Amino acid sequence: MRSDVATPAPSLDQRSARRRAVVALIALSTSAFLFVTAESLPGGLLTIMAPDLGRTTSQVGLLVTVYAAVVVVATVPLAQLTRRLSRRVVLAMTTAVCAVGLTWSAFAVGYADLLGARVVTALGQALFWAIVMPAAASMFPREVRGKMIARVAIGNSLGPMLGVPFGTWLGQLTTWRMPFLVMAAISAIACAAILLTMPDGSQARDDTSRGTHPDRRRFVVLLVVTFLLVTGAFAWITFITQFLLEVAGFDARWLSLLLLASGAAGLGGTLLAGLVLDRWPWWTLAGGAAGVGVFLLVLQLLGAAPGLAVVGMLLFGMTFSLVPPVAAHLAMQVAPGATEMATALSSVVFNVGIGSGAALGAFVVATWGPQLIPLAGAVFALAALALTLWDMRYVRRDAAATPVVPD
């Protein structure tokens, strides 16, 4: 039936607000890209930084470990301290801290000075991840918030895909300090964009400040699933180059192209998440867990064949990239209290999972060799899938048993 009532056209103020929200979203995604790149960049510049700083490559690698440890320890306390402040101010503050820390890194005198700069940058990242997803969601209607969260996560995917390779190339072309200086300049621009375009809403008064379907049990389940999934995935991700070289038999000259392809697959998965996340969030989580588990098994069984190893690697990258946005989106839905605290805890668990995955992979390599890494990771991912499906069934059974009260 055709309606004779025309939908009113958006007013000038509404169109302007939408444009500002889009610009703010781009600035937030850019900041996510910068933080992810800044965290991992020393790994790409190991051989350049070590002789310049008079340290071993292992000591330079510790710059990444310390950074991750600071994020884990500082996220929840910083989120608690800033919970009453405007999201716009807090996010601008985190990007400003990022710019300061990166500038400090670029001009650091010696290893200890650089370590201090890394700690400062990590403090900015810790608070950024605690608040960025609720802030991004709050600028858009509820029915598209999952899509907007996935668009912020594009920055996560582009960090390893473009940021680290570009920073490594720039460092090799000039000096290891130049990539940090370039990122500092971009971070300052993102800070200005956030200040100019984000609405100045308080965390306490926004409709994203509390979970839409608060459920303490489901929130705990989500955290456990996230830990299991990330642990399994990062057992593989941490040792992906060793697997490709020693098990799949690739020549070292192909590694950059293979990692770029893996990053592109991850970007595709992030875009896919934006299409399905609002309608089927829990099924998206289950699909990500199933994909990670199944494609790790493919790598375990067929990874010695180079072509099949590439297929398994790409499909793994695509399905795992569903996990970060869906974990953040679901944390906001089932948060038993403030969403900022829920996303802060989710971020902490994610980072703990990264460390646990690296430790798991290191143990497997030292004990049995890199050929069994996919199997170890698959066990954790399939456990996460089983827990997710059990939870979904539990919720359906509970809903079916709830009596309907007549009006």
N, C-alpha and C positions, 0 to 999 in steps of 0.2 A: 504494500500500500504506500502510495507516494504522499509524502508530507508536504503541505503548503507552507509550512513554517521554515523559513530560511535560517540556517545557522549564522549567527552574527559573526561578522569578520572581526579578527583580533584588533584591538585598539592599538594606537601608536605606542602607548606605554607598554602594552603586553608584548608587542613585537620587539621593542627595545629590550625588555627584560629577558626575552628568549635569546636574543643575540648575545647579551651580556653573559647569560648562563652558559652558552656554547663556548664563548671565549674563555670563561673561567674553567670550564671542563677541560679545554685544551691545555690551559696552564697547569691544571692539576695532573693531567696525564704526562705532560712534559716534566713536571717535578718528579713523578714516579719513575720516569725514564732516567732522570739524572741520578736519583738515589740508588737505583739498581745498578747503574753503570759505575757510580762512585764506589759502591761496596766491592765490586768484583774486579775493577780495573787493575789494581796491583798484580793480580794473577796474570794478566796479559803483558805486564811490563816488568816481570820478575828479572829477566836477564839484563835489562837496562838499568833498573833501579839499584840492584844489588851492588855492582861495582862502584856506582856513583856515591852510594851511602856507606861503602866499606862494610857491607854485611853479606851474609850468605842468602841464597834464594829462599831457604827455609825461614829465615828471619823476616824477609820481606813478605813471605806468605802468611806469617803471623799477623800482619796488618789486616788481613781479611778476617782471620779468626777473632781477633780482638774487637773488630768492628761489629761482627755478628753477636758476640757476647754482650757488648754494650746495649745493642738493640733489645736483646732478650731481657736483660736486667732492668732497663730504664723505661720500657714502654708503659707498663701499668702505672708506676708511680707518677710519671709525667702526665699521663691521661687523667689521673686523679687530681693532680695539682691544677690543671687547666680546665676542669670540667665546667666551670661557670663562665668562662670567657667566650667571646664571640669566635665562631669557627673561622671567619674571615681573618681575624687578627692572629689566631693560633697558626693557621696554615701559612699566612704570610711570614710569621715569625720562623716557622720551620724552614721555609725556603731561604729566608735571610741567613739563618744559621748554616744552611747548606752552602750558600755563597761564601760566607766567612770561612768555613772549614776547608772548602776547596781552594780558596785563595791562600789560606795558611799553608795548605799542602804544597801548593805551587812554589811557595817561597821558603819552605821549611829548611832549616839549617841542621842537618843531621837526622839520624834515625829517631831519637827520642822526641825531637820537635815534630817530626812527621807523625809519630804515634799520637801525640797530643792533638794534632789537627784531625786525625782519623776519629778520635774519641768525640770531638766536638761535632763533626759531621754525622756520626752515628746517633748522637743525641737528637739531632734534628730529624733524622729518619725514624727514630723510635716513636716520636710524637706524631709525625706525619702519618704513619700507617695506622695509628690508633684512631685518627679522626677523619681521614680523607674520604673514606667510602660513605659514611653518613652525611658528610658535607656535600659530596657530589650528588647523592640521592635527594637531598633536601631541596635542590634547585629545580626539580622536575616533578611532574605528576606521578602518583604512586604506580600507575600501570606501566610505566616505562623505566622505573628506577633500576631494575636489573640490567637493562640495556645500557644505561648510563654508567653503572658500576663496571660493566664489561669494557666500556670505552676508556675508562680510567686505566683499566688493566692492560690496555694496549701498550701503555708506557712500559709496564713490566716486561712484556714480550719483546719490545724493541730494544731494551737495555742489553741483553746478551746477544741479540741478533745483529744490532747495528752499533750500539754505544761502545761496547768493549772492543770489537774489531776495529772500529774507527779510531778509538783512543789509542789502541796498540799501534796502529799504522802511523798516526800522528806522532806518537812518542818515538817511534823508530826513525821517522823523517826528521824530527827536530830534537826534542829532549823530553824525558818522561814528565817534566813539569808542565809542558804546554797543554796536554789534555785536561789537566786539573784547572788550569787558568781559563780555558775555553768553556768548560762546564760551569765554572763560577760565574762567568758573564751571562750565560743562558739562565742560570738559576736566579740571578738578579732581575732579569727581564720577567721571568715567571712570577717572582715575588711582586713586582709592580703590577702585573696583569691581575693577580689575585686580589690585591688591594683595591684596584679600580673597578673590577667587574663582579666580584662575589657579593651577594646580599649580606648585610650585617646582622644576621640572625643569631640569637643566643642558643646555645646547645640545650638549655633547660626548657625553652619554650617551643621548640620546633617539633613537628609531628613525627620526625625521624629520631627523636631523642629516646624513645622507648620502642621495644619490640612490638611488631604488629600482631604476633601470635606468641606471647611470652610463654616459655616452657623450659623450666630448669633442666628436666631430664633430657629433652631433645638437644639442649645446648651442650650438655656434657657429652652426649653421643656425637654431636658434630665435632667437638674438640678432639675426641678420641679418633674418629674417622680421619680428620685432617692430619693428625700426628701419624697414623699408620700409612696413609697415602703418601705424604711428603717423605717419610722415612724410606719407604720402598722406592719412590721415584728418584730420590737423591743418592741412593746407593748406586744407581745406574748413571745418573747425570754426572756425579763427581768423577767417575772413572770411564766416561764415555770414550775419551780419546784412547785410553789404553786398550779398551775392548776393540775399538775399530782397528787399531794397529796390530794387536797381538792375536786377536781371535778372528776378526773378519778379514784380516790380511791386507788392509789398505796401505798404500804408501803415504808417508807423512805429508807429501805435497798436496794431498786431497783433503786434509783435515779442515782447513779454513772453509772450503766450499761445502763440505758435509755439515759443519756446524752452522753455516749460514742457512742451508736448506732446512736444518732442524729448527732454527729460529723462525723461518718463514712458515713452517708447519704450525709452530706454536702461535704465531700471529693469526693464522687461519682459524685455529681452534678458539682463540679469544673472540674473534668476530662471530663465530658460530654460537658461542655462549650468549652473546647479546641478542640473538634471535630466539632463543628458547628459555632463557633464564627466568623471565617474568611469568611464563605459563607453567613451566615444569621444573621448579628449582631442585626438588629432591631427586627427581628422575635424572636431572642433569648431573647431580653429584654421583648418582649410581652409575650413570653412563661413563663419567670420567674415571671412576674406580675400576669399572669393568674393562675399559679401554687400556688403562695403564697395566692392569694385571695380565690381560690377554696378550698384549703386544710385547710385554716383557717375556712371556712364555714363548712367543714367536722368536724373539731374539735368542732365547736360551736354546731352542730346538734347531733353529735354522740360521743363527747368526754367523756361522762359519762361512756361509755363502754371501759374498759381498753384496749382490743385488738384493737378496732377501733381508740382509742386515739393514740396508738403507730403507727399505719399505717399513720394516719394524720400527726403526728409529723415527721416521717421519710420522707414522701413525701414533707412536707413543707421545711424541712432542705435541701433536694436535690434541690428543685426549687429555693429557696432563694439564694443558693450558686452560682447560675448563675449571680446574680446581680452585685457583686463587679467587676469581670473581664469584663463583658459587659459594665458596666458604664465607666470604665477606657478606654476600647477600643473605644467606641463611642465618648468619650470626645476628644480623639486624632484625630478622623476622622473629627468631625464637629467643632473643636476648631476655633474660629474666629480670634485668635491671636496665641501666643506661646503655644505649647502643655503643657509645664510645668505649665503655669498659669491655663490652662484649667483643668489639672488633680489636681492641687492644689485646685481649686474651687470645683471640684467634691469631693475631700477628705473632705473639710470643710462641704459641704452639707451632706455628708454621716454621719459625726460625729454629726452634728446638728440633723439629723434624729434619730440617736441613742438616744440622750438626749430627743428629743420630744417623741419618742416612749416610753421611760421609764416613762416620765411624763404622757402620755396618759394612759398607763397601771396602773400607781399609782392612777390616778383619777377614772378610771373604778372600780378598786378594792375597793377603799374607798367609792364609791357611790353605786355600785350595786353588787360587789363581783367578784371573779376571773372567774366565769362561763361565763361572757360576754366579757372577753378580746378578744377571737378569733373574735367575731363579730365586735368589734371596729377596730381591725387590718385589717379585711377583707374589711371594707368600704374604708380605705385608699389604700389598694392594688388594689382594683377594680377600684378606681378612677385613679390610675396610669395606669392601663391597658387601660381604656377608652381614656386617653390622648395620650398614645402611639399609639393606633389604629387610633385615629383621625389624628395624625401627619403623620403616614404612608399613610393614604388615601389622606391627603392634598398634600403630596409630589408627589404621583402618579398622582393626578388630575392636579397639576401644571406642571408636566412633559408632560402630554398629551396635555395640552393647549399651550405648547411652540412650535411655528412653526419651522419646520425643514428647514434650509437654504441650498439650493442645492450647491454642489461644483462648 
